[in-house]
Amino acid sequence: MLKSTTRHVHIFAADIRNDSFIASDSKLTLDVDPDNEFIWNDPALQKVYSEFDRLVAAYTGLALTEYNLRRIGSDLENFIRGLLQQGEIAYNLDSRVLNFSMGRPQVRRSGQIENRPGQ
């Protein structure tokens, strides 16, 4: 089964049936933030799914390869980083994973989002 896994995006060339992956050459399955490193809201998740659909459509007609899946995964990682930097999502400080791989957390002061000192 073809797949691409980055820290926050897992893409599988598969369909899910009865909690199992079934390899597919015509369907991609997306798992966003499998370690729950971020706090998500529905609008932010929908933006990720829409961006995924847009990226997949851009590859229409090209071979389904691990390389192309990795490119889509990397582009989604960058998209998620943008959501974090814009304050649309936040780090989940209760996550078992606290490595801040997308940049240092931001703190709110007087209604403004500012970078922490030392950034």
Secondary structure, 3 states (H helix, E strand, C coil): CCEEECCCEEEECEEEECCEEEECCCCCEEEECCCCCEECCHHHHHHHHHHHHHHHHHCCCCCCCHHHHHHHHHHHHHHHHHHHHCCCCEECCCCCCCCCCCCCCEEEECCEEEECCCC
